[in-house]
Amino acid sequence: MNRNIKADYHDFSENQDLTIIILSDTHGVIDSKILELVEPESLVLHAGDVMSGEVLDQLALKAKKVIAVKGNNDTEYHWGRSFRGELNELPDVVHIELHGGRLSMEHGHRVLDLSNYHGILREKYWDSKAVVYGHTHIETLDVRETPWMINPGASGKTRTHGGPSCMQLSISAGEWTVQRHKFKTR
């Protein structure tokens, strides 16, 4: 499977055309409609609170590569002993070089000043074009200034605020566009 979850730095800058599916907060279950978006050449980024190696396995069967970070609920209690090794390999932060800039990703649970969430992340990752985070379960796309702030919301069944969501970052010749995907709860 195409999971290299231990590494905290990845370089895809040679890929001028790339589709990246961004998700977070699956809490052990990934919505089937989100899985349908994943293509064999897609890169999948999971911003934490995976809570199951099975979620990463489902994604890895469909994607070119899956990169995930550890969330505050990614503990042995939630993952179980059989996935302990994979859980211990999840980094807290990853940096990904892409054609057109760097993307940095963390879960976001260590940002304590909720009134200045984006300001803190922008200062921390000042050299990135985009920052992906999760934790809040609130879908957010702020591209008014650099780095962009991208929170895909919750991609499972827990606290989805009306339905599971994810985002799709498309890179074509260095131009980045982000598309939101929100699915109604059945």
N, C-alpha and C positions, 0 to 999 in steps of 0.2 A: 504494500500500500504506500501511497505517496504522502506520508506524514513525516515531517522532520520537526517535531514539536519542540525539541530541545534547543535548537538554534535560536539565538535572539537577533540575528542579522541575516537578511536574505537579499539577494541581488537579482532583480528581474529587469534591470535597466536596458538590456539588449532587446527586450520584447517591445516593439513599437506599437503593437496592437494586442491588448490584453483585456479580458473581462474578469472582474473581481467581484465575487459575491461576499457581502459583509453581513455578518450576523452576530448575535450575542444572546446571552441569557436564555439558552435553551432549557436549562434546568432539567436535563435528562431526557428530553423529548424534542425532536425537531419536527416541525410541521411538514407534512408531505408536499404541500404547495411550494414551500421554500426549496425542498429537495428537487422538485421538478425544474427549478431555474438553473441548477448546476449542470454544466456541460462538461464533456471530457477535457476541454482545453481551459476550463475556468480555474482560477486561483480562488480558494475560499479562505477568508479570514474570520476567525471566531474570537470575539472580544471578551471571553471569559464567562464564568458560571455555566460551563459545559455540563458538569455534574455527571458525566457518563462517557466512558471510552467508546461505548456503542454509538453515540452521536457522531464522534469523530470517524469511526469505522464507516458509518453510512455515507458520510461526506466523501471520505477517501475512495470509496468504490466508484464514485461518479466524477470526481474532480482531478485535475492535473496535479494539484498540491493543496494541502490543508495546513494552515498555520494558526495556532491558537495560543492564547495567553491564559494565565491562571486568574480566576475570579475569587472573591471572598468566600463563595460557597463551594469552591473546588477543593474539597477535603476528602480524606480517606473514608469518612463516614458516608458521604454521598456517593463516591465512586465505587466503593467496595474494594476488598483486598485484591481481587483478580486484576484490577487496573492500577494498582499502587505504583508500579514502575512508570507507567505513562503519566500519571498524575504528577509524580515527582520531577518529570522532565519538562513540564509546562513552565515557560519563563514568565516573569511578571510583565516584561515589556519586550516588544520586538520592533525593529526598524527594518523597513523594506525599501530598497532603492528601486524606483520605477522610472520608466521613460517619462521625463518631465518633472521629477522631484522625488522626495522621500515621503513615505507614509510611516507614521509611528502609531503603535497600538498598545494600549493597556486597558485593564478593566475599569479603572476610574474610582475604585472604592477607597483609595488613599487620599483623595481630594476631600478635605474636610470643610472648606469654605464654600458652601453651596451657593452663596450669593455671587461668587466670582469663579465658578467652575471653569468656564471657558477661558477666562483670563489666566488662571493658574496653568491650565494645560497649554495654552499658547506660549506662555513664558518658558515652561519646561521644555517644550519641543519647538522652539523658535526657528530651528533650521529645517523643519518639515513643511511640506505643502499641505498635508492633511494629518489630522489626528483622529484615530478611531478609538472610541471607548464605549463601554456598556454601563452596567450597574443600575442605572436609574430606571430602566425599562421604558423610557420615554424617547420616542423616535425624534431625532434632532438632526437637521442639516443646516449648518451655518457657514455659508461661503462668502460672507460679506468682507472678511479679511483673512489673511494668511497667518497661520495655518487654518485651513478649513476644519470645522468640528463636525464629526460624523458619529452619530449614535443610531444604530439600526433599530433600536427598540428591542422587544422581546421576540425571539424566533421560535418559541415553544408554545406551551399552554399556560404558563404562569404569568399573571399580571401583564397581559398583552394590550390592555387599554383598547379593547374593541376587536382585536384580532392580531395574529402573529405578523411580524414585519421583518424586512431586511432591506438592504440597499445594494445597488449594483453600480460599481465604478467601472466605467469604460474608458480605456485609454487608446487613442488613435493618433499616431504621429505626434505624441507628446501632449495632445489636448485631452483634458480630463472632464468627463461629465458624470454626474451622479443621478441615478434614477431610484425613486422610492418604490417599494412593493409592500402593500398592506393587504392582508387577506381577512375577510370577514370570518368571525367565529361561526362555526356551523351550529 
